[in-house]
Amino acid sequence: MAIVRGEGIKVWDPEGRSYTDLYGGHAVTVLGHSHPALVEAITEQSRKLIFYSNAVYSDVRARACKRLVEAAPGKLKKVFMCNSGTEANETALKMARKYTGKNGIVAMKEGFHGRTVASLSVTGIDRYRNQFAPLLEGTRFAEFGNMDSVRDAVDGNTAAVILEPVQSMAGMRTAPPEFFGELREYCVEKDILLIFDEIQTGFGRMGKMFAAQYYNVTPDMITCAKGIAGGFPAGAVLLTDEMGETIAMGEHGSTFGGGPLACAAMEATLKTIRLDGLLARVKDLGDHIQQLFNTVDRVKEVRGVGLLRGFKFDIPAKEVQKGLMEKGFIVGTAVSEPDVIRIMPPLITAKDDIDEFYRSMEKLLTEMN
Ligand SMILES: Cc1ncc(COP(=O)(O)O)c(C=O)c1O
């Protein structure tokens, strides 16, 4: 499939056929495609300065950092800017090693954190890991949502626990809300850092800027990418002042991280989420999805939170995905469960769009009977 144009939640192929993009351009386009605020910010910045590295001060970077820190849970006041999710996770893992002097990481089975070596080492999906062994030593895996399993995995060498607050690639798996509070307390007690990979859960998809706020827990680091700049490549790590001080100038860096265009896109994205009241919409829309799709006979389970949703079917997800595509809807499948469809639509999605999707899915499932 080729996509040549996008606007709002629609995209078009070269023949002019339109699709409703419930996959959000791969969980990225929180504002929808080519949102005017984003187009304007990138255009205006490109006229002023396309690039200079972070070796110099940049006003647009300072504004983007300020907005990011204002959106983050209270203690996370420092930002490291990079270009992608995996780079944000690599940074957080390096920081954890430096800060604690230990190299063990506890990650979750079926969790996904990226494709470079450290991120892959803490990714709990065998299909992605196996061909690249040996990966980094010292990684141990626990069951997501299970504190006993986390306690078993932790040892004297554990520097940090890393997890996705909702395991998206695995099939939109959630953990009991109390798991996060217990995990936070346990990490404090054991002097272990807690890292939330919010590359998918961040920037409004759960009705809060971050899942950390949804679960009312402040981790020591949050890694961000995907929605952070509405589709312009960017990533960031949010950390406490204390964590930020562990690393001296020059010990870690990135040429393109925090570049002017990425920061202009980030500033516009964060501003638009706030000004347009998009967070409040997500909760209502999420509740609507839950109610509506719970009534679909062949949907065995509606998963996830807000606009990060999974539907478990009694038929292979690939068939449903193909049928939906023919009806003009783009959705994703999951890596760990072949019968789960995932959607992560833009925050601007309307109730009518969801209703239309529901009707098309009902029709498709009747045709497939
Ligand atoms: C939860 C999570 N972490 C990390 C990554 C890696 O991000 P990137 O592809 O930007 O490196 C992804 C990408 O899908 C992701 O979903």
Ligand as a Chemical Component Dictionary entry (heavy atoms), coordinates in Angstrom:
data_LIG
# 
_chem_comp.id                   LIG 
_chem_comp.type                 NON-POLYMER 
_chem_comp.pdbx_formal_charge   0 
_chem_comp.three_letter_code    LIG 
# 
loop_
_chem_comp_atom.comp_id 
_chem_comp_atom.atom_id 
_chem_comp_atom.alt_atom_id 
_chem_comp_atom.type_symbol 
_chem_comp_atom.charge 
_chem_comp_atom.model_Cartn_x 
_chem_comp_atom.model_Cartn_y 
_chem_comp_atom.model_Cartn_z 
_chem_comp_atom.pdbx_ordinal 
LIG C1 C1 C 0 6.712  1.163 23.362 1  
LIG C2 C2 C 0 7.749  1.419 22.315 2  
LIG N1 N1 N 0 9.019  1.657 22.698 3  
LIG C3 C3 C 0 9.976  1.912 21.796 4  
LIG C4 C4 C 0 9.708  1.922 20.448 5  
LIG C5 C5 C 0 10.804 2.220 19.458 6  
LIG O1 O1 O 0 10.596 3.466 18.893 7  
LIG P1 P1 P 0 11.344 3.875 17.513 8  
LIG O2 O2 O 0 10.760 3.025 16.444 9  
LIG O3 O3 O 0 11.027 5.336 17.361 10 
LIG O4 O4 O 0 12.782 3.623 17.731 11 
LIG C6 C6 C 0 8.406  1.673 19.999 12 
LIG C7 C7 C 0 8.096  1.639 18.551 13 
LIG O5 O5 O 0 7.162  1.039 18.089 14 
LIG C8 C8 C 0 7.396  1.406 20.952 15 
LIG O6 O6 O 0 6.145  1.164 20.586 16 
# 
loop_
_chem_comp_bond.comp_id 
_chem_comp_bond.atom_id_1 
_chem_comp_bond.atom_id_2 
_chem_comp_bond.value_order 
_chem_comp_bond.pdbx_ordinal 
LIG C1 C2 SING 1  
LIG C2 N1 SING 2  
LIG C2 C8 DOUB 3  
LIG N1 C3 DOUB 4  
LIG C3 C4 SING 5  
LIG C4 C5 SING 6  
LIG C4 C6 DOUB 7  
LIG C5 O1 SING 8  
LIG O1 P1 SING 9  
LIG P1 O2 DOUB 10 
LIG P1 O3 SING 11 
LIG P1 O4 SING 12 
LIG C6 C7 SING 13 
LIG C6 C8 SING 14 
LIG C7 O5 DOUB 15 
LIG C8 O6 SING 16 
# 
